[in-house]
Structures are given as C-alpha cells and as structure tokens.
Amino acid sequence: MSSSAYVVPFDHESSGELVPGLDAAQLWAVTPQGEKAPLVGTTRTFYNTPASKVTTVSSLGEKFASKKGNARRELLRKAVGSAVKELKAIEGVKEVAVDASIDAHAAAVAAHLAAYKFSLKTTPPSQFNPNLKEPIPDKLAFTAIEASQEWDRGVVYAQAQNFARTLMELPANMITPTIFTERVKAQFAGIKNVEIIVRDEAWAAEKNMNTFLSVTHGTSEPAKILEIHYKGAPSKDAQPLAFVGKGITFDSGGISLKPGAGMKLMRGDMGGAATVVGSALAIAQLQLPVNLVVVTPLTENMPGPSATKPGDIIYAMNGKSIEVDNTDAEGRLVLSDAIYYASTEYKPHTLIDVATLTGAMDIALGEVFAGIFSTSDALWEQLHVAGETEYDRFWRMPLDEDYGPQIYSSNADLQNTGGRPAGSCTAALFLKPFANGIEAADGQEPALKWAHIDIAGVMDATRPTPYLEKGMTGRPVRALVEHARNLSSN
C-alpha cells in the first residue's frame, strides 16, 4: 500500500482529468444522465491511481457551481472532511495532498479537523498521552497541491481548534488549573509579542475577587487566574480586544451536587477557557495586528467541607452583594469577577466572554448554534459575519431587563440563579453589571462593546459531522479568530 494519497473534491459539472489516470467523465459513470449527483461527501477511493498512489474523490453535491459564498465553503468542508475520514481508515497512508483550488482556507480547516481523533488508548500509542517522552506525529500529514497563504492560515485555525478540543477532552485529573496553565505556557513558547501571567489565590484575594474565590473553597486543587497578553498592533498602547473564558476544570455542582449520570462530561466545563486560549494561540501565530488580553479564571467546583453553601452571600470585586442560590451556578460567579477585572484593568474596546454556562442554552439551540447576548448591535453583526464565514455559527438571544426580577434577591443585590424559565437569559443578565463601560450617555457610543457567548450546547458533539468526530468541539475558536482578523483588516 502506498503511503501517499490525494484528496480531490469533485464538482459533477466539471470535466477533464482529476489526477493522472483518473478522468472526471468516468468517475461517476454509474449515475445515469438526468439523475441527481451523489450527496455531498459521497466518496470513491481509487488504488494505484495515479501509479503507486491512492486517490479519494469526494462529491461536492448537486449544482455546486451555482452555490455562493458561505454555502459553497461549507460544502467544500464537508467534501474534504468526508474524504479525509475515508483515508484515516486505510492502513499505511501517511502523506495526503489536497486539491485546495476551490477554497484553500476551508479545505485546510476541514482536513485538519477531520483528521483529529482524541483517545488515550495505549494501542496504538496515543499522541495525547501526557507521559510521552517524545511527541508522536499526526497519523496523516497534509499539504495543498498548490501552496498558498490561505491554506497555511486555515491550518492555523484548525490546529488552534484542535488544541482547544484536547484541553476539553483531557480528564480532570490531567487538566487541573495548574496543569492547564503549564500546557498553555508550553504551547505559546517562542511566539513573538506574547506574555503569559499566572495569578494565584492570594493575588485574587488582594483584588477582592470573592465570587471567584467562593467557588474554590470546596477543592484542594489550587485555583489560578491565567492571563495571555498579545501585542501585535502597530501601537503597543492601543486599546485591546479582550476575551474572558470560564475555566471550571471539573464541575461536580458543589454542595448542589449534579446527578451522577453523564457527570464525566463536566471535564469540558472549562470549554470557555479552552476556546479563548485556542483563539489567542491562532491570533498570535498569525501575528494579527491587534492587541489582545485573555483572562481565564480556573478552578474546580467540588463539595468539600469548606465549600460555599446555598444561601451564602458574597461581595464581588465590583462591590455588589450576591446570594448563592445554587452552587451549581458557579460559572457566572467566576466570570463576574474576571469580566470586571478585565474591563477595568485593561479597558478594552471590546470584551467577549465565552462559557459553557447553562443547560438552558443546550435546550434552546442544541448543537447547531452558540447563543450570543450583546449590548452592541455592531458587535453582534461582526460576530455573526465571522461565525457564518467559518460555519461556526451564532444566534442572538434576548438581553432584556424584564428578566431581572428573576435574579433579584430579597437579601442581596443579585442571586446566582433565576429558576428554570429563560435560564440562559437570566445568566447573561447576571453578568451584565460586571462589564464595566457598557453604559453610554444618549447619542454616544459606549466605552466597551460586550458580548457573552454561551457554548453549553455546542460544547460536545453527540453525532459526527463530515469533518468533526463525536466529542468536544472546540467551538467557537475559528469564529473568534476570524472576528479578530476582520477587526485587524478594518
């Protein structure tokens, strides 16, 4: 069996030779004239075509040539992803050349996402094993038949998402707050214009980050605040873009203990932190001309003897009093201090927080869209465009004060749950007072554009797609990187 292969996305309206020895007219000869073309992602694999090589051809579906823009790119991702999944199953194939002539960026993204498969099985040896002395290379190495900057950029986007997927997949004993910071420092080593700062609980106490610290009381694992500073803008003093990511490395629910069934998925409750870190990695690797600040509060949420109890009242960093109604609504507690800190300390022009925050978001939007709550129409439009471009999609949700009475406490300024109705909306509204600078006088722009992205529904894929296996998704890394790239080009 040859170690080399081709991936060729095939438009059924095309003609001519695809690779030496493989003519388009002969490819789907089993499809009679007038019949619809095979569905997108239908594959055919040819051995010794061309000589000593393998070629997998994947259908782009019916009337691909008439498709435009984002729809066209997504069909290409599906076709390339399907072909790569087929090649993964062929023993001996190691090097794959991809026909990326239609859209090199999208082809690179699909190839590298489809090749990813997380496992810690020892046979064959896993590249994700944290005890490895030497790294194990990817099973498939991809190149574009025609090299381009667009292909190279797509590779960066996909590998950043795969890094986030790995962080989310690793079990909680292998990705504690301390290990999370160590892995991030290692991943960013040698990248220009990056500074990484790790804060401890004593520093957080000095800053009065009491809502963050309240979640740490039940665990013996030391909590951390991880900051990533990337200065790529022409002026190092230019206002930054800020990302804040929820980093609960395991969420048991605390005293308000979750049901045991499916609790192992809560290793992914640091998905917000994983995705903003992954996004920062791509932004820094691409050396985009923006300044970026990333803040990730990292802790476990456990029911230890000193754990926060329902009914406890805490004063947040911004001075507001918060009644803890349910300790399983811990994400908004760690985010509230982190958002306030990032918005006041670094005064960004835009702050986007990302969190696996509410089960209600999964019920509302499932695995297709992440929910966005924003005080800025302009920021929503920008994120919507970026999400559609990468097919890493968002849906705008209501951020309305009429939900407020659900989270107003009789004993404190706020309580951390508002009941089952509109659970994702009340969670977003809870965070709003901590985004300092979003209020503006009549007719003036606010100092801060803010958006909260709830990724609880898209955290985990329960069914495979042509270019994503089941498991943690790493969304919305690509959309956030695309948003930063769009900002830097304006």
N, C-alpha and C positions, 0 to 999 in steps of 0.2 A: 504494500500500500504506500502511495506517495505521501510525503509529509507536507506537500504544498497543495493549496486549493484556491479556487476562485469563488467569489460570491457575485452573482450578476442579477440585479433587479430587472425584470423583463416587462416591457410595455408591449401589449399584444397588437398594437398598431404599428410597431416598428418592423424593420426588415434588415436583412444583411447578416453578417457573421458576428456572433456574440464573442466567441473566443475561437482560436484556430480549431477547425474541425467541428464546430457547432453552429449551425445556421438557424436563424430565427424562424424561418418558414417551416422547418422540420420539427421544431421544438414541441409544439402542442398539436401535432398532426392528428391526435385523437379527438380534437374538438372540431366537429363538422362546421362548415360555413353557416353563419347565421346564428350559431349557438353562442350564449354568453361566454365570455372568457372566465377561466377559473377565478375563484375568490382570491382576494389579496392575501398573500402569504402562502399560497399553494406552491409547493416546491417540487423540483425534479433534480435528481443528482445523477451526474454522468461520470463514470470512471474511465480513466485513461483518455480524457478529453479536456484539453489537448493532451498530447502524448505525455505519459507518466504523471499526470496531474488529475485532480478531482475538481469538477465544477458543479456547484449547486446554483440553480436558477430559480428565482422566486417571483411569482406573479405580482404585478402591481395592480391587478384587477381590471375591471371593465372601464374603458374610456378614460384611462389615466391621463392621457394627453390633454383632456378638456378640464382637468382639475386645476385649481389655482391655489397659490399661497400656502396657508397653514394646512389645508386639507391635503394638498399634494405632498407636503413634507411628512405628514403622519402616515400616509400610505407607503411612502418610501421606508420610513422607520419599521413599519410592520413587515414589509417585504424583506428587508435586510435582516431584521431580527429573526424571522422565521428561518431564513437560510442559515444563519449562524447556529441556531438551535439544532438544526439538522446536522451540521458539521461537527458540533460538540459530541454527537453520539458515534461518530466514525473514528474508530481507533487509529492512531498513528498520525492524524492530521495535526500539524503544529503551526504552519505558516499559512495565513489566509490573505489574499489580495482581493480588495473590494472595489467593484466598479462604482465609484462615488461621483460619477459625472453629473448626475441629476441634481444632487444637493450634498456636497461633501460633508458639511457640518452634521446634517441629520443622519447621514449614513454612518459616520463615525460614532455618534451617540448611540445609535441602535446596535451597532456591532459590539461595542464595549459593554453596554448594559445587558445585552442578551447573553454574553459570554460569562457573566458573573453568576456564581452559584456558591452560597455560603454553606460550609459544613466543617465540623471538627472531627469527622471520622479519621481514623489513623490509616485506613487502607482505601484508596491510595493516600499518601501523606497530604495533609491539608496545609495550604498556604496561610491559613488563618490561625494556626496553632501558635499561641503566644510563647511557647517554649522553643521555637525554631532557632537554631544557631545560624543558619544561612537561609535567606529567603528562597521560596520556591516560585519559579516564574509562572505566569499565567499559562493555562493549557493551550490557548490559541494566541498567536501574535499577529496583529492586524497591520496591514499597510493599505494605502489607497493606490490603485493602479496609476493614477496621476496625482502626485503630491501637491498639496495646497495648504495655505494658511487656514482655510475654512475647515479642512479635515483635522488639522492639528488643534484648532480651537474646540472642535467637537469632542476630541479625545479628552481634553482637559475637563470639559463639562461632565462627561460621563464618568471619568475616574473620580472626580470630586463627589458625585452622587454615590458611586460605589464605596467610597471611603465612609460616607455617612451611613450607608447600609451596613457596613461592617461594624461600626460603632454601635448601631442599634441592635444588630443580631447577637453580638457577644453577650454571653450570660452575665448576670450581675456580679458574680464573683470574679470575673475577668475584666470588668469595666467599672470599678469603683470610681468615686470622684477623683481620687489621687491618680489612678491608672489612666483615667480619661485625660487628665492634664498632661501626663507623661507621653501618651500616644500622640497628642496634638503637637507637643513640642518637637517630638521626633519627626512628625510629618512635615512640619514647617521649616525644619532645619535647612539653612542655606538659601532660603528665599529672600530676596532683597526687600528692603523697606518694611520689614516686619519686626515687631516687638511683641513678645508674649509675657504677660504678667499673671502670676498665680497668687491670689489673696487667700488668707486663712480665716478661721472663725474669729480670732482675736481682732483682726482688721475689720471684719464685718460688725463686730460688737462696737468698736470705736465709731463706726459710721451709723450706729443705731439701726442696723438692718435687722430689726427684731422680728419682722414677719418671716424673712428668710430663715433666721436662726431658730424660730419656733418649730420649723419642720425638721431641723437637725437633731432635736432633743431625744428622739427615740432610737437613734442609730449610734453604733460605736465607730462607724466609718467617719473619719474627719471630712467635713464639708469644705468645698472650695468655691471661690469665685475666679473663673478664668476670663482673662481679657486678651483679645488679639487686637493689636493696633497696626494697621497697614496704611502707609503714607505714600500714595502713588500720584497724587495730584501735583501739578506744577508748583503750587504753593503748599508747603507743609502745614501752614496755619489755616488753610481753607476749611470751612465747616465740613465735618464728616457726615457720611451716611452711617447710621448705627443699626446693628442687629442685636437683638436680645433673644436668647433661646432657653427655654425651660429644660433643666438638666436633672430630672429625678432619675437616678441611675437604677433604682428599683422602687416601685410604688406598691406597698402592701395595703395602703389605705390608712396606715397608722392605727390609732385606737378604733376608728371607724373602719374596721377591717373589711377588705374586699372578700367576696366569695372565692373559694379555692380554685374552682374550675376556670381554667384559662388565665390564672394569675401570672403564669410564666411570660405572657406577652408583655407584662409590665416592665420587663427589661428594656423595652422600647420607649418608656416614658421619658427618656432623655432625647427623644427624637427632635425636639426643637433645638436643643444644644447641638446635636449631631449635624443637623441640616445647616444651621448658620455657620458652624465651623467648616463644613464642607464647602459652603458657598464662599467663605473667606479664602479658603485654600485656592479655589479656582481663580478668584479675583486677583489674588497675589501672584499666582503662577502666570497669569496673563498680563500682569503688570498694568492693569487698567488704570487710567489717570484719574483716580478718585481717592479720597481719604476715607477709611473705614474703621469703625470701632465695633468690636464684638464683645458682648458681656454675657457669660453663661453662669448662672447660679447652679451649683452641682451638689446634690445631697441624696441620700436615701430617705424614704418615708417609712418608718418602722414603728411598731407598737412596743417600744421599750419602757422600762419603769419610769423614765423621766419624760416620756412623750407628752406632747401637747394634748389636752383633753377637750372634748366638746364643751362649749361654754366659756372657755378661756378667752380673755380679752387682751389684745396686744396692741402696742402703739408702733405704727410703721415708721419708716425713715422720714416720711413727709409729715409726721405728727398725727395722722388720722388714727382713730381707735377702731379696731377690727375685732368683732366677735367671731370666734371659730365655731361655726355651727356643725361642721362635719370635717374631720381631719383628712378625709379623702379628697377634699377640695383644696389640696396643698399647692397645686401648680400656680394658682393666682396669688398665693402668699409669697412664694419665692420670686415670682415675676414682678410683683408690685414694687418691692424694694429695688430690684435690678433695673426696672424701667425708670424709676425716679432717679436712681443714681446715674444711669447713662444719660438721661435727658438734662440733668442739672450739671453734672461734672464736665461733660464733653460738648454740650449744646449743639447737637447735630441738626442739620436742616430736615432730616427725615429719620424716623425711628420705626423699625419694623420688628415686632416681636413674633416669635413662632413657638407654638406649643401644642403638644398632644393634650389639650385641655379638658375637653368634655365628651362624654359618651353621647351627649345630645347631638353633637356635630356628626357623629357617625350615623345616627338615626336620620338626621336631616338630609345629608348629602352622600352618605355611603362612601365608596372608594373612588369616586369619579372626580369630585371637586373638593378642594380645600376651601373652607369658609373664611372670608375676609370681612372684618369690621374696621371701618376707617372714618376718621373725621375729615378726610380730604378727598373731594371728588377727583382732583387731579392725580393724587397718588393711586387711587383705585384704578383709574384709567390706565396709568402706567403699568401697574402690576397685571391688570387684565391683558394688556397687549403682550407683555413678556410671557405670561402663562400660556396664552394661545399660540405664540410662536414656538414654544417648546412642548406644546401639548402637555403642560404641567399645570392644569387649569384651576382657576379660582371662581368662586361665586360670592357676590356681595350679599352680606347679611345685615339686618337692621341693627343699628346702634342708636337706640331711642330711649330717652329719659322716662318714657312711660313704663318701662320695665323696672325703673328704680325702686318703687316700693317693695319689690320682692327681695331686695338686698339691703334695705334699711333696717337696722336693728333698733329695738327699744332701749338697748343698753350701750350701744356704741354707734360710731358714725356709719359703719358698714358691717354686714356679716358675709361670711365667705360662701354661702350658698343661698339660692333663691327658690329652691324647690325644683320639681321636675319640669314645669312649663317653661319653655324658652330657655333651657339651661345654658345653651351656648351664648345666648344674647345677654343674660344676666352676668355670666362670667366675663364677657368682653366689657360690659358696662362697669363692672367692679374695677377693671384695670384702668379705665379711662382717667380717673383723678390723679394717677401716678405718672402720666405722660405730661411732664411739665412743659408748658409753652404751646399747648394746642388751642388755647382760647385766644381770640383776637377781637380787637375793637371793630365796630361796624365799618365795613368797607375796606378793612385791612387784612392782609394775609397773616395767618398765624406764624409764630416763630418756628413751630415744629409741625411737620406733617407726620401723622401717626397712623399705623395700621397694625391690627392684631390678626394673625393668621392661625386659625385653629386647624391643626392637621390630624386630629384624632381619627377621622375616617380614613384618611389616605396613608396613615402610618404603616399599615400592614395590608398586603395584597393576599386575599384568600383564594384568588383564582389567577392563573397565569395569563399574561398578555403575550403577543408575539415577541416583545423584547424585554419583558420583565418576568422573572420566575415568581412563584409564590414566596412570601416573606416580607421582611421590612423593605420599604421602597426608597428611602432617602429623599422623598419629595418634601419640599419644593426647591431643591438645590438649583436645578437648572433655571427655573423661573427667576430666582433671586439673582443669580449670576447675570442672566440676560437683562434684568432690570438695571443692575449696576452698569453693565456695558452700554445700555441705552442712555443712561444718565451721563456717562463719560463722553458720549459722542455728540451730545447736545451743546 
